[in-house]
Amino acid sequence: PPAVPPPPGPPARGSLSLHRAYLRSPLGLLRLGQLALGAAFWVTVAAHKYEGAAHFALFAAVLVWLLTLALFGLSLLGRWALVPWLGSRWLLTNLVHDLALGVGLYAAATGIMGYKARQKSYCNLPGYSQQCLYGAYLGASVCGGIAACLYLFSGLYCLSRRCRDQRDII
């Protein structure tokens, strides 16, 4: 099959410039929300003592957050054509990232943190003198659940664009 050229980025103006249309698009706004909630998730977990399966939840959240940051940065600068092989399939790359990694890993991390919160639910009783991780685990679980929903919405947005035979992310 013939090689498909990458979707067009913003017009080149010499130096790096922001792709403002992407920043105002639904996908750009969803990415900002994903980055904010993802950071809230992993900072909440990392700032408290954690053990066991919370290690995986933290790994998953940081991995997805870093990949989302990379996608956001390349899309914002309009430089996705610089990524070998994936640049020519940028919409599909965003779609797979959102549905497979974003939703899948955040759903797993949310389940883990929800389970850990339920295990620590006894410590939010009045008069309990030890450090209580219930609030941290519950907060991380809520942030992870909302982040998973945002990844689902952005994945459905990319899927709808792909089904309409559009090749660009905005």
DSSP file (Angstrom, degrees, kcal/mol; ACC not computed):
  #  RESIDUE AA STRUCTURE BP1 BP2  ACC     N-H-->O    O-->H-N    N-H-->O    O-->H-N    TCO  KAPPA ALPHA  PHI   PSI    X-CA   Y-CA   Z-CA
    1    1 A P              0   0    0      0, 0.0     3,-0.1     0, 0.0     2,-0.0   0.000 360.0 360.0 360.0 145.5    0.0    0.0    0.0
    2    2 A P        -     0   0    0      0, 0.0     2,-0.2     0, 0.0     0, 0.0  -0.336 360.0 -98.4 -68.2 149.6    1.2    3.5   -0.7
    3    3 A A        -     0   0    0      1,-0.1     0, 0.0    -2,-0.0     0, 0.0  -0.474  34.6-135.6 -69.0 134.5    2.6    5.6    2.2
    4    4 A V        -     0   0    0     -2,-0.2    -1,-0.1    -3,-0.1    84,-0.0  -0.798  19.1-123.7 -93.6 128.2    0.0    8.0    3.6
    5    5 A P        -     0   0    0      0, 0.0    -1,-0.0     0, 0.0     0, 0.0  -0.372  34.7 -97.7 -69.3 151.7    1.3   11.5    4.3
    6    6 A P        -     0   0    0      0, 0.0    82,-0.2     0, 0.0     3,-0.1  -0.296  47.0 -92.5 -65.7 153.1    0.9   12.8    7.8
    7    7 A P        -     0   0    0      0, 0.0    74,-0.1     0, 0.0     2,-0.1  -0.332  54.9 -91.6 -63.4 149.9   -2.1   15.0    8.5
    8    8 A P        -     0   0    0      0, 0.0    70,-0.0     0, 0.0     0, 0.0  -0.356  39.5-154.5 -68.4 140.4   -1.3   18.7    8.1
    9    9 A G        -     0   0    0      1,-0.2     3,-0.1    -3,-0.1    69,-0.1  -0.285  42.8 -61.5 -93.8-172.9   -0.1   20.6   11.2
   10   10 A P  S    S-     0   0    0      0, 0.0    -1,-0.2     0, 0.0     3,-0.1  -0.344  74.0 -79.0 -67.8 156.8   -0.4   24.3   11.7
   11   11 A P        -     0   0    0      0, 0.0     2,-0.3     0, 0.0     0, 0.0  -0.312  51.3-113.0 -60.1 136.6    1.4   26.5    9.2
   12   12 A A        +     0   0    0      1,-0.1     4,-0.1    -3,-0.1     3,-0.1  -0.520  32.9 179.6 -73.5 133.4    5.1   26.7    9.9
   13   13 A R        -     0   0    0      2,-0.6     2,-1.4    -2,-0.3    -1,-0.1  -0.042  53.4 -99.8-121.7  29.7    6.2   30.1   10.9
   14   14 A G  S    S+     0   0    0      3,-0.0     2,-0.1     0, 0.0     3,-0.1  -0.625 100.7  48.0  90.8 -81.2    9.9   29.4   11.5
   15   15 A S  S    S-     0   0    0     -2,-1.4    -2,-0.6     1,-0.2     2,-0.1  -0.325 105.6 -71.7 -88.7 174.4   10.1   29.0   15.3
   16   16 A L        +     0   0    0     -2,-0.1     2,-0.3    -4,-0.1    -1,-0.2  -0.427  56.1 175.9 -66.7 136.7    7.8   27.0   17.5
   17   17 A S        -     0   0    0     60,-0.4     2,-0.2    -2,-0.1    -3,-0.0  -0.970  32.8 -98.9-139.8 156.4    4.3   28.4   17.9
   18   18 A L        -     0   0    0     -2,-0.3     2,-1.4     1,-0.1    59,-0.2  -0.512  22.4-132.2 -77.9 140.6    1.2   27.2   19.6
   19   19 A H    >>  -     0   0    0     57,-3.7     4,-1.5    -2,-0.2     3,-1.0  -0.706  29.9-178.1 -87.7  82.7   -1.5   25.4   17.7
   20   20 A R  H 3> S+     0   0    0     -2,-1.4     4,-1.6     1,-0.3    -1,-0.2   0.797  74.7  62.0 -61.4 -31.7   -4.3   27.5   19.2
   21   21 A A  H 3> S+     0   0    0      1,-0.2     4,-0.6     2,-0.2    -1,-0.3   0.886 104.8  49.0 -62.1 -36.6   -7.1   25.7   17.3
   22   22 A Y  H X4 S+     0   0    0     -3,-1.0     3,-0.9     1,-0.2     6,-0.6   0.903 107.1  54.9 -67.4 -40.4   -6.0   22.5   19.1
   23   23 A L  H 3< S+     0   0    0     -4,-1.5    -1,-0.2     1,-0.3    -2,-0.2   0.821 112.8  42.6 -63.8 -30.1   -6.0   24.2   22.5
   24   24 A R  H 3< S+     0   0    0     -4,-1.6    -1,-0.3     4,-0.1    -2,-0.2   0.507  96.6  99.5 -92.4  -5.4   -9.6   25.4   22.0
   25   25 A S  S <X S-     0   0    0     -3,-0.9     4,-2.2    -4,-0.6     5,-0.2  -0.335  87.9-109.5 -78.1 162.5  -10.8   22.1   20.5
   26   26 A P  H  > S+     0   0    0      0, 0.0     4,-2.4     0, 0.0     5,-0.2   0.886 120.0  51.9 -57.8 -38.6  -12.7   19.5   22.6
   27   27 A L  H  > S+     0   0    0    142,-0.2     4,-2.3     2,-0.2     5,-0.1   0.902 108.8  49.9 -67.5 -39.5   -9.7   17.2   22.5
   28   28 A G  H  > S+     0   0    0     -6,-0.6     4,-1.8     2,-0.2    -1,-0.2   0.910 112.7  46.5 -64.0 -42.2   -7.3   19.9   23.7
   29   29 A L  H  X S+     0   0    0     -4,-2.2     4,-2.0     2,-0.2    -2,-0.2   0.892 112.1  50.7 -67.8 -39.3   -9.7   20.8   26.6
   30   30 A L  H  X S+     0   0    0     -4,-2.4     4,-2.6    -5,-0.2    -2,-0.2   0.897 107.8  53.8 -64.2 -39.2  -10.1   17.2   27.5
   31   31 A R  H  X S+     0   0    0     -4,-2.3     4,-2.6     2,-0.2    -2,-0.2   0.901 106.4  51.9 -61.9 -40.7   -6.3   16.7   27.5
   32   32 A L  H  X S+     0   0    0     -4,-1.8     4,-2.2     1,-0.2    -1,-0.2   0.923 111.8  46.7 -61.8 -43.0   -5.9   19.6   30.0
   33   33 A G  H  X S+     0   0    0     -4,-2.0     4,-2.7     2,-0.2     5,-0.3   0.895 111.4  51.5 -64.2 -40.3   -8.5   18.0   32.3
   34   34 A Q  H  X S+     0   0    0     -4,-2.6     4,-2.5     1,-0.2     5,-0.2   0.905 110.7  48.2 -63.2 -41.6   -6.8   14.6   32.0
   35   35 A L  H  X S+     0   0    0     -4,-2.6     4,-2.1     2,-0.2    -2,-0.2   0.909 113.4  47.2 -66.1 -41.2   -3.4   16.2   32.9
   36   36 A A  H  X S+     0   0    0     -4,-2.2     4,-2.1    -5,-0.2    -2,-0.2   0.947 117.4  40.8 -66.3 -48.1   -4.8   18.0   35.9
   37   37 A L  H  X S+     0   0    0     -4,-2.7     4,-2.3     2,-0.2    -2,-0.2   0.861 114.1  53.4 -70.5 -34.9   -6.7   15.0   37.3
   38   38 A G  H  X S+     0   0    0     -4,-2.5     4,-2.4    -5,-0.3     5,-0.2   0.915 110.2  47.3 -64.1 -42.3   -3.9   12.6   36.5
   39   39 A A  H  X S+     0   0    0     -4,-2.1     4,-2.4    -5,-0.2     5,-0.3   0.904 110.9  51.8 -64.9 -40.4   -1.5   14.8   38.4
   40   40 A A  H  X S+     0   0    0     -4,-2.1     4,-1.9     2,-0.2    -2,-0.2   0.897 110.3  50.8 -62.4 -39.1   -3.9   15.0   41.3
   41   41 A F  H  X S+     0   0    0     -4,-2.3     4,-2.1     2,-0.2    -2,-0.2   0.977 116.0  37.1 -61.5 -57.4   -4.2   11.2   41.3
   42   42 A W  H  X S+     0   0    0     -4,-2.4     4,-2.5     1,-0.2    -2,-0.2   0.812 115.8  52.7 -75.0 -26.6   -0.5   10.4   41.4
   43   43 A V  H  X S+     0   0    0     -4,-2.4     4,-2.0    -5,-0.2    -1,-0.2   0.907 109.7  50.6 -69.3 -39.9    0.5   13.3   43.7
   44   44 A T  H  < S+     0   0    0     -4,-1.9     4,-0.4    -5,-0.3    -2,-0.2   0.922 115.8  41.2 -62.0 -44.2   -2.2   12.2   46.2
   45   45 A V  H >< S+     0   0    0     -4,-2.1     3,-1.1     1,-0.2    -2,-0.2   0.936 116.5  48.1 -69.3 -45.4   -0.9    8.6   46.2
   46   46 A A  H 3< S+     0   0    0     -4,-2.5    -2,-0.2     1,-0.3    -1,-0.2   0.782 104.8  60.0 -68.7 -26.7    2.8    9.5   46.1
   47   47 A A  T 3< S+     0   0    0     -4,-2.0     2,-0.3    -5,-0.2    -1,-0.3   0.603 105.7  54.8 -78.2 -10.2    2.4   12.1   49.0
   48   48 A H  S <  S-     0   0    0     -3,-1.1     2,-0.3    -4,-0.4    85,-0.0  -0.780  99.9 -87.0-119.8 163.8    1.1    9.4   51.4
   49   49 A K        +     0   0    0     -2,-0.3     2,-0.3     2,-0.0    -2,-0.1  -0.528  53.9 175.7 -68.8 130.4    2.4    6.1   52.5
   50   50 A Y        +     0   0    0     -2,-0.3     2,-0.3    -4,-0.1    -5,-0.0  -0.953   8.8 175.4-137.3 157.8    1.3    3.4   50.1
   51   51 A E    >   +     0   0    0     -2,-0.3     3,-1.6     0, 0.0     2,-0.1  -0.952  45.6   8.3-152.4 167.4    2.0   -0.3   49.8
   52   52 A G  T >  S+     0   0    0     -2,-0.3     3,-1.8     1,-0.3     4,-0.4  -0.301 124.7   4.4  63.7-130.8    1.0   -3.4   47.8
   53   53 A A  T 3> S+     0   0    0      1,-0.3     4,-1.9     2,-0.2     3,-0.5   0.638 114.8  79.8 -67.6 -14.5   -1.1   -2.9   44.7
   54   54 A A  H <> S+     0   0    0     -3,-1.6     4,-2.4     1,-0.2    -1,-0.3   0.765  83.7  65.3 -64.3 -22.6   -0.9    0.9   45.1
   55   55 A H  H <> S+     0   0    0     -3,-1.8     4,-2.4     2,-0.2    -1,-0.2   0.924 103.4  45.1 -62.3 -44.0    2.5    0.6   43.6
   56   56 A F  H  > S+     0   0    0     -3,-0.5     4,-3.1    -4,-0.4     5,-0.2   0.916 111.2  52.9 -65.4 -42.5    0.9   -0.5   40.3
   57   57 A A  H  X S+     0   0    0     -4,-1.9     4,-2.3     1,-0.2    -2,-0.2   0.910 111.5  46.3 -59.9 -42.3   -1.8    2.2   40.5
   58   58 A L  H  X S+     0   0    0     -4,-2.4     4,-2.4     2,-0.2     5,-0.2   0.919 113.0  49.5 -66.5 -43.5    0.9    4.8   40.9
   59   59 A F  H  X S+     0   0    0     -4,-2.4     4,-2.6     1,-0.2    -2,-0.2   0.933 112.6  47.7 -59.2 -47.0    3.0    3.3   38.0
   60   60 A A  H  X S+     0   0    0     -4,-3.1     4,-2.5     1,-0.2     5,-0.3   0.915 112.6  48.4 -62.5 -43.9   -0.1    3.2   35.8
   61   61 A A  H  X S+     0   0    0     -4,-2.3     4,-2.3    -5,-0.2    -1,-0.2   0.914 114.1  45.1 -65.1 -43.1   -1.1    6.8   36.6
   62   62 A V  H  X S+     0   0    0     -4,-2.4     4,-2.7     2,-0.2     5,-0.2   0.913 113.1  51.1 -68.6 -41.5    2.4    8.2   36.0
   63   63 A L  H  X S+     0   0    0     -4,-2.6     4,-2.3    -5,-0.2     5,-0.2   0.953 114.4  42.3 -59.6 -51.0    2.9    6.3   32.8
   64   64 A V  H  X S+     0   0    0     -4,-2.5     4,-2.5     1,-0.2    -1,-0.2   0.893 113.8  53.2 -64.7 -38.6   -0.4    7.4   31.3
   65   65 A W  H  X S+     0   0    0     -4,-2.3     4,-2.4    -5,-0.3    -1,-0.2   0.922 110.0  47.1 -62.9 -44.3    0.2   11.0   32.6
   66   66 A L  H  X S+     0   0    0     -4,-2.7     4,-2.1     2,-0.2    -2,-0.2   0.905 113.4  47.8 -65.8 -41.0    3.6   11.2   30.9
   67   67 A L  H  X S+     0   0    0     -4,-2.3     4,-2.5    -5,-0.2    -1,-0.2   0.888 112.1  50.3 -66.0 -37.8    2.3    9.8   27.6
   68   68 A T  H  X S+     0   0    0     -4,-2.5     4,-2.9     2,-0.2    -2,-0.2   0.901 108.7  52.2 -65.4 -40.5   -0.6   12.2   27.7
   69   69 A L  H  X S+     0   0    0     -4,-2.4     4,-2.6     2,-0.2    -2,-0.2   0.900 110.2  48.6 -61.4 -41.0    1.8   15.1   28.4
   70   70 A A  H  X S+     0   0    0     -4,-2.1     4,-2.6     2,-0.2     5,-0.2   0.929 112.9  46.7 -65.1 -45.7    3.8   14.0   25.3
   71   71 A L  H  X S+     0   0    0     -4,-2.5     4,-2.3     2,-0.2     5,-0.2   0.917 114.3  48.4 -61.3 -43.2    0.7   13.8   23.1
   72   72 A F  H  X S+     0   0    0     -4,-2.9     4,-2.9     2,-0.2     5,-0.2   0.929 112.6  47.7 -63.6 -46.0   -0.5   17.1   24.4
   73   73 A G  H  X S+     0   0    0     -4,-2.6     4,-2.0     2,-0.2     6,-0.2   0.932 114.1  45.4 -63.2 -46.7    2.8   18.8   23.8
   74   74 A L  H  X>S+     0   0    0     -4,-2.6     5,-2.4     1,-0.2     4,-0.6   0.889 116.7  45.9 -64.5 -38.6    3.3   17.5   20.3
   75   75 A S  H  <5S+     0   0    0     -4,-2.3     3,-0.4    -5,-0.2    -2,-0.2   0.895 111.4  51.6 -70.6 -39.7   -0.3   18.3   19.4
   76   76 A L  H  <5S+     0   0    0     -4,-2.9   -57,-3.7     1,-0.2    -2,-0.2   0.868 116.0  40.7 -65.6 -36.4   -0.1   21.8   20.9
   77   77 A L  H  <5S-     0   0    0     -4,-2.0   -60,-0.4   -59,-0.2    -1,-0.2   0.533 108.1-126.2 -87.9  -6.8    3.1   22.5   18.9
   78   78 A G  T  <5S+     0   0    0     -4,-0.6     3,-0.3    -3,-0.4    -3,-0.2   0.817  72.5 125.4  68.5  30.4    1.7   20.8   15.8
   79   79 A R    > < +     0   0    0     -5,-2.4     3,-1.6    -6,-0.2     4,-0.2   0.027  19.8 117.3-111.8  26.0    4.8   18.6   15.6
   80   80 A W  G >   +     0   0    0     -6,-0.4     3,-1.5     1,-0.3    -1,-0.2   0.741  66.2  71.3 -67.5 -20.5    3.2   15.2   15.5
   81   81 A A  G 3  S+     0   0    0     -3,-0.3    -1,-0.3     1,-0.3     6,-0.1   0.699  87.0  66.9 -67.0 -17.0    4.7   14.6   12.0
   82   82 A L  G <  S+     0   0    0     -3,-1.6    -1,-0.3     5,-0.1    -2,-0.2   0.636  79.1  92.3 -77.1 -13.9    8.1   14.4   13.7
   83   83 A V  S <> S-     0   0    0     -3,-1.5     4,-2.2    -4,-0.2     5,-0.3  -0.722  86.3-118.9 -84.7 117.9    7.1   11.1   15.4
   84   84 A P  T  4 S-     0   0    0      0, 0.0     2,-3.2     0, 0.0    -2,-0.1  -0.282  82.9 -15.1 -59.6 140.1    8.2    8.2   13.3
   85   85 A W  T  4 S+     0   0    0      1,-0.2     4,-0.2    -4,-0.1     3,-0.2  -0.139 133.1  64.1  62.7 -42.5    5.4    5.9   12.1
   86   86 A L  T >4 S+     0   0    0     -2,-3.2     3,-1.2     1,-0.2     7,-0.3   0.787  87.8  68.9 -79.0 -27.2    2.9    7.3   14.6
   87   87 A G  G >< S+     0   0    0     -4,-2.2     3,-0.9     1,-0.3    -1,-0.2   0.851  97.6  50.8 -61.8 -35.4    2.9   10.9   13.1
   88   88 A S  G 3  S+     0   0    0     -5,-0.3    -1,-0.3     1,-0.3    -2,-0.2   0.609 117.3  41.7 -77.4  -9.7    1.1    9.7   10.0
   89   89 A R  G <> S+     0   0    0     -3,-1.2     4,-2.6    -4,-0.2    -1,-0.3  -0.299  73.5 140.7-125.8  45.7   -1.5    8.0   12.1
   90   90 A W  H <> S+     0   0    0     -3,-0.9     4,-2.4     1,-0.2     5,-0.2   0.872  71.0  49.5 -65.3 -40.6   -1.9   10.7   14.8
   91   91 A L  H  > S+     0   0    0     76,-0.5     4,-2.2     2,-0.2    -1,-0.2   0.922 114.3  45.8 -63.8 -43.5   -5.7   10.4   15.2
   92   92 A L  H  > S+     0   0    0      2,-0.2     4,-2.7     1,-0.2     5,-0.2   0.877 110.7  54.3 -66.2 -37.6   -5.4    6.6   15.5
   93   93 A T  H  X S+     0   0    0     -4,-2.6     4,-2.3    -7,-0.3    -2,-0.2   0.925 110.7  45.4 -60.9 -45.6   -2.5    7.1   18.0
   94   94 A N  H  X S+     0   0    0     -4,-2.4     4,-2.4     2,-0.2    -2,-0.2   0.891 112.5  52.5 -64.5 -39.7   -4.7    9.4   20.1
   95   95 A L  H  X S+     0   0    0     -4,-2.2     4,-2.5     2,-0.2     5,-0.4   0.934 112.4  43.1 -62.4 -48.5   -7.6    7.0   19.9
   96   96 A V  H  X>S+     0   0    0     -4,-2.7     4,-2.2     1,-0.2     5,-1.1   0.908 113.8  52.3 -66.0 -42.0   -5.6    3.9   21.0
   97   97 A H  I  <>S+     0   0    0     -4,-2.3     5,-3.1    -5,-0.2     4,-0.4   0.930 114.0  43.2 -58.6 -46.0   -3.9    5.9   23.8
   98   98 A D  I  <>S+     0   0    0     -4,-2.4     5,-2.3     3,-0.2    -2,-0.2   0.939 123.0  33.1 -69.4 -48.0   -7.2    7.1   25.2
   99   99 A L  I  <>S+     0   0    0     -4,-2.5     5,-0.7    -5,-0.2    -3,-0.2   0.911 128.6  31.7 -80.7 -41.7   -9.2    3.9   25.0
  100  100 A A  I  <5S+     0   0    0     -4,-2.2     4,-0.4    -5,-0.4     5,-0.4   0.961 134.3  20.9 -82.0 -53.6   -6.6    1.3   25.7
  101  101 A L  I  >XS+     0   0    0     -5,-1.1     4,-2.3    -4,-0.4     5,-0.6   0.958 127.5  42.9 -82.1 -52.8   -4.1    3.0   28.0
  102  102 A G  I  ><S+     0   0    0     -5,-3.1     4,-1.8    -6,-0.2     5,-0.3   0.968 124.9  30.9 -61.3 -58.0   -6.1    5.9   29.5
  103  103 A V  I  ><S+     0   0    0     -5,-2.3     4,-2.2     2,-0.2     5,-0.2   0.935 123.6  48.0 -68.2 -45.6   -9.4    4.1   30.2
  104  104 A G  H  ><S+     0   0    0     -5,-0.7     4,-1.9    -4,-0.4    -3,-0.2   0.950 117.7  37.0 -63.4 -51.9   -7.9    0.7   30.9
  105  105 A L  H  X5S+     0   0    0     -4,-2.3     4,-2.7    -5,-0.4    -1,-0.2   0.889 118.3  49.1 -72.8 -37.7   -5.1    1.7   33.2
  106  106 A Y  H  X<S+     0   0    0     -4,-1.8     4,-2.5    -5,-0.6    -1,-0.2   0.867 109.9  52.3 -69.9 -33.2   -7.0    4.4   35.0
  107  107 A A  H  X S+     0   0    0     -4,-2.2     4,-2.2    -5,-0.3    -2,-0.2   0.921 112.6  45.5 -64.9 -41.8  -10.0    2.1   35.6
  108  108 A A  H  X S+     0   0    0     -4,-1.9     4,-2.3    -5,-0.2    -2,-0.2   0.929 114.4  47.8 -65.0 -44.5   -7.6   -0.5   37.1
  109  109 A A  H  X S+     0   0    0     -4,-2.7     4,-2.4     1,-0.2    -2,-0.2   0.878 111.4  51.0 -64.8 -37.6   -5.9    2.2   39.2
  110  110 A T  H  X S+     0   0    0     -4,-2.5     4,-2.5     2,-0.2    -1,-0.2   0.913 109.9  49.7 -65.4 -42.8   -9.3    3.5   40.4
  111  111 A G  H  X S+     0   0    0     -4,-2.2     4,-2.3     2,-0.2    -2,-0.2   0.908 111.5  49.1 -61.7 -41.9  -10.4    0.0   41.3
  112  112 A I  H  X S+     0   0    0     -4,-2.3     4,-2.5     2,-0.2    -2,-0.2   0.941 113.7  44.9 -62.8 -47.5   -7.2   -0.6   43.3
  113  113 A M  H  X S+     0   0    0     -4,-2.4     4,-2.3     1,-0.2    -2,-0.2   0.856 112.2  52.4 -69.3 -34.0   -7.4    2.7   45.2
  114  114 A G  H  X S+     0   0    0     -4,-2.5     4,-2.2     2,-0.2    -1,-0.2   0.910 110.6  48.0 -65.2 -41.4  -11.2    2.2   45.8
  115  115 A Y  H  X S+     0   0    0     -4,-2.3     4,-2.0     2,-0.2    -2,-0.2   0.917 112.2  49.0 -63.2 -43.6  -10.4   -1.2   47.3
  116  116 A K  H  X S+     0   0    0     -4,-2.5     4,-1.3     1,-0.2    -2,-0.2   0.875 109.9  52.1 -64.9 -36.8   -7.6    0.2   49.4
  117  117 A A  H  < S+     0   0    0     -4,-2.3     3,-0.2     1,-0.2     4,-0.2   0.912 108.4  50.8 -64.8 -41.6   -9.9    3.0   50.6
  118  118 A R  H >< S+     0   0    0     -4,-2.2     3,-1.0     1,-0.2    -2,-0.2   0.877 107.5  53.6 -63.9 -36.3  -12.5    0.4   51.6
  119  119 A Q  H 3< S+     0   0    0     -4,-2.0     3,-0.4     1,-0.2    -1,-0.2   0.823 113.8  42.7 -65.4 -30.1   -9.9   -1.5   53.6
  120  120 A K  T >< S+     0   0    0     -4,-1.3     3,-1.5    -3,-0.2    14,-0.3   0.272  80.6 107.3 -99.1  10.7   -9.0    1.7   55.5
  121  121 A S  G X   +     0   0    0     -3,-1.0     3,-1.0     1,-0.3    -1,-0.2   0.729  68.5  67.2 -65.2 -20.8  -12.5    2.9   56.1
  122  122 A Y  G >  S+     0   0    0     -3,-0.4     3,-1.0     1,-0.2    -1,-0.3   0.775  88.8  66.3 -68.0 -25.2  -12.3    1.9   59.8
  123  123 A C  G <  S+     0   0    0     -3,-1.5    -1,-0.2     1,-0.3    -2,-0.2   0.518  81.6  73.9 -82.7  -3.1   -9.8    4.7   60.5
  124  124 A N  G <  S+     0   0    0     -3,-1.0    -1,-0.3    -4,-0.2    -2,-0.1   0.260  71.7 117.4 -91.2  15.4  -12.1    7.6   59.8
  125  125 A L  S X  S-     0   0    0     -3,-1.0     3,-1.6     1,-0.1     2,-0.1  -0.498  78.9 -94.7 -76.0 148.2  -13.9    7.0   63.1
  126  126 A P  T 3  S+     0   0    0      0, 0.0    -1,-0.1     0, 0.0     3,-0.1  -0.385 110.2  24.9 -62.1 140.0  -13.8    9.7   65.7
  127  127 A G  T 3  S+     0   0    0      1,-0.3     2,-0.5    -3,-0.1    -3,-0.1   0.413  79.3 141.5  87.7  -1.8  -11.0    9.2   68.2
  128  128 A Y    <   -     0   0    0     -3,-1.6    -1,-0.3     1,-0.1     4,-0.1  -0.638  32.1-168.1 -74.8 123.0   -8.8    7.1   65.9
  129  129 A S        +     0   0    0     -2,-0.5    -1,-0.1    -3,-0.1     2,-0.1   0.627  52.8  86.3 -95.1 -14.0   -5.2    8.3   66.7
  130  130 A Q  S    S-     0   0    0      1,-0.1     2,-0.2    -7,-0.0    -2,-0.0  -0.378  94.2 -80.8 -83.8 164.8   -3.1    6.7   63.9
  131  131 A Q        -     0   0    0     -2,-0.1     2,-0.6     1,-0.1    -1,-0.1  -0.454  47.5-143.7 -64.2 132.4   -2.6    8.3   60.5
  132  132 A C        -     0   0    0     -2,-0.2     4,-0.3     1,-0.1     3,-0.2  -0.887  22.2-178.0-106.8 121.0   -5.6    7.6   58.3
  133  133 A L     >  +     0   0    0     -2,-0.6     4,-2.7     1,-0.2     5,-0.3   0.387  61.3  97.8 -94.1   2.3   -5.0    6.9   54.6
  134  134 A Y  H  > S+     0   0    0    -14,-0.3     4,-2.8     1,-0.2     5,-0.2   0.931  83.7  46.9 -57.7 -48.8   -8.8    6.6   53.9
  135  135 A G  H  > S+     0   0    0     -3,-0.2     4,-2.6     1,-0.2    -1,-0.2   0.891 113.3  48.3 -63.4 -40.5   -9.1   10.2   52.6
  136  136 A A  H  > S+     0   0    0     -4,-0.3     4,-2.5     2,-0.2    -1,-0.2   0.936 114.6  44.9 -66.0 -46.2   -6.0   10.0   50.4
  137  137 A Y  H  X S+     0   0    0     -4,-2.7     4,-2.1     2,-0.2   -20,-0.2   0.901 115.2  47.8 -65.6 -40.3   -7.1    6.7   48.9
  138  138 A L  H  X S+     0   0    0     -4,-2.8     4,-2.4    -5,-0.3    -2,-0.2   0.918 111.9  49.8 -66.7 -42.5  -10.6    7.8   48.4
  139  139 A G  H  X S+     0   0    0     -4,-2.6     4,-2.5    -5,-0.2    -2,-0.2   0.909 111.8  48.2 -61.7 -42.6   -9.5   11.1   46.8
  140  140 A A  H  X S+     0   0    0     -4,-2.5     4,-2.6     1,-0.2    -1,-0.2   0.890 110.3  52.5 -64.7 -38.4   -7.2    9.3   44.4
  141  141 A S  H  X S+     0   0    0     -4,-2.1     4,-2.2     2,-0.2    -2,-0.2   0.906 110.3  47.2 -64.2 -41.8   -9.9    6.9   43.5
  142  142 A V  H  X S+     0   0    0     -4,-2.4     4,-2.3     2,-0.2     5,-0.2   0.937 113.2  48.2 -65.3 -46.4  -12.3    9.8   42.7
  143  143 A C  H  X S+     0   0    0     -4,-2.5     4,-2.4     1,-0.2    -2,-0.2   0.907 112.8  49.3 -60.3 -41.8   -9.7   11.6   40.6
  144  144 A G  H  X S+     0   0    0     -4,-2.6     4,-2.4     2,-0.2    -1,-0.2   0.880 109.9  50.8 -65.8 -38.6   -8.9    8.4   38.8
  145  145 A G  H  X S+     0   0    0     -4,-2.2     4,-1.8     2,-0.2    -2,-0.2   0.912 112.8  45.0 -65.9 -42.4  -12.5    7.7   38.0
  146  146 A I  H  X S+     0   0    0     -4,-2.3     4,-2.2     2,-0.2    -2,-0.2   0.901 112.6  52.0 -67.6 -40.0  -13.1   11.1   36.6
  147  147 A A  H  X S+     0   0    0     -4,-2.4     4,-2.4    -5,-0.2    -2,-0.2   0.908 107.2  52.7 -62.0 -41.7   -9.8   10.9   34.6
  148  148 A A  H  X S+     0   0    0     -4,-2.4     4,-2.0     1,-0.2    -1,-0.2   0.892 109.0  50.4 -60.9 -39.2  -11.0    7.5   33.2
  149  149 A C  H  X S+     0   0    0     -4,-1.8     4,-2.5     2,-0.2    -1,-0.2   0.901 108.9  51.1 -65.1 -40.6  -14.2    9.2   32.1
  150  150 A L  H  X S+     0   0    0     -4,-2.2     4,-2.4     1,-0.2    -2,-0.2   0.889 109.8  50.1 -64.3 -38.4  -12.3   12.0   30.4
  151  151 A Y  H  X S+     0   0    0     -4,-2.4     4,-2.3     2,-0.2    -1,-0.2   0.878 109.8  51.4 -66.2 -36.4  -10.2    9.5   28.6
  152  152 A L  H  X S+     0   0    0     -4,-2.0     4,-2.5     2,-0.2    -2,-0.2   0.929 110.5  48.4 -64.2 -44.4  -13.4    7.7   27.5
  153  153 A F  H  X S+     0   0    0     -4,-2.5     4,-2.1     2,-0.2    -2,-0.2   0.919 113.5  45.9 -62.4 -44.1  -14.8   11.0   26.2
  154  154 A S  H  X S+     0   0    0     -4,-2.4     4,-2.4     2,-0.2    -1,-0.2   0.873 112.2  51.9 -69.3 -34.6  -11.7   11.9   24.3
  155  155 A G  H  X S+     0   0    0     -4,-2.3     4,-2.4     2,-0.2    -2,-0.2   0.906 110.6  47.6 -65.1 -40.9  -11.4    8.4   22.9
  156  156 A L  H  X S+     0   0    0     -4,-2.5     4,-2.5     2,-0.2    -2,-0.2   0.859 109.9  53.8 -67.3 -34.5  -15.0    8.6   21.7
  157  157 A Y  H  X S+     0   0    0     -4,-2.1     4,-1.9     2,-0.2    -2,-0.2   0.942 111.6  44.3 -62.6 -47.7  -14.3   12.0   20.2
  158  158 A C  H  X S+     0   0    0     -4,-2.4     4,-2.3     1,-0.2    -2,-0.2   0.887 113.1  52.2 -64.4 -38.6  -11.3   10.5   18.2
  159  159 A L  H  X S+     0   0    0     -4,-2.4     4,-2.5     2,-0.2    -1,-0.2   0.902 108.0  50.6 -64.8 -41.1  -13.4    7.5   17.2
  160  160 A S  H  X S+     0   0    0     -4,-2.5     4,-1.2     2,-0.2    -1,-0.2   0.886 110.9  49.1 -65.6 -37.2  -16.2    9.7   15.9
  161  161 A R  H  <>S+     0   0    0     -4,-1.9     5,-2.6     2,-0.2    -1,-0.2   0.901 112.2  48.6 -66.3 -40.0  -13.7   11.7   13.8
  162  162 A R  H ><5S+     0   0    0     -4,-2.3     3,-1.6     1,-0.2    -2,-0.2   0.890 108.3  53.3 -68.2 -38.2  -12.2    8.5   12.5
  163  163 A C  H 3<5S+     0   0    0     -4,-2.5    -1,-0.2     1,-0.3    -2,-0.2   0.775 105.8  54.4 -68.0 -25.3  -15.7    7.1   11.6
  164  164 A R  T 3<5S-     0   0    0     -4,-1.2    -1,-0.3    -5,-0.2    -2,-0.2   0.221 120.2-112.6 -89.8  14.4  -16.4   10.3    9.6
  165  165 A D  T < 5 +     0   0    0     -3,-1.6     2,-0.4     1,-0.2    -3,-0.2   0.772  67.4 148.0  59.4  30.5  -13.2    9.7    7.6
  166  166 A Q      < -     0   0    0     -5,-2.6    -1,-0.2    -6,-0.1    -2,-0.1  -0.762  32.2-166.1 -90.9 144.3  -11.5   12.7    9.1
  167  167 A R        +     0   0    0     -2,-0.4   -76,-0.5    -3,-0.1     2,-0.2   0.531  59.5  77.0-109.5  -8.7   -7.7   12.4    9.5
  168  168 A D  S    S-     0   0    0     -7,-0.1    -2,-0.1   -78,-0.1  -159,-0.1  -0.638  77.2-125.5-104.8 161.4   -6.9   15.3   11.8
  169  169 A I              0   0    0     -2,-0.2  -142,-0.2     1,-0.2    -1,-0.1   0.621 360.0 360.0 -82.7 -13.0   -7.4   15.6   15.6
  170  170 A I              0   0    0   -143,-0.1    -1,-0.2  -144,-0.1  -142,-0.0   0.384 360.0 360.0-126.1 360.0   -9.3   18.9   15.3
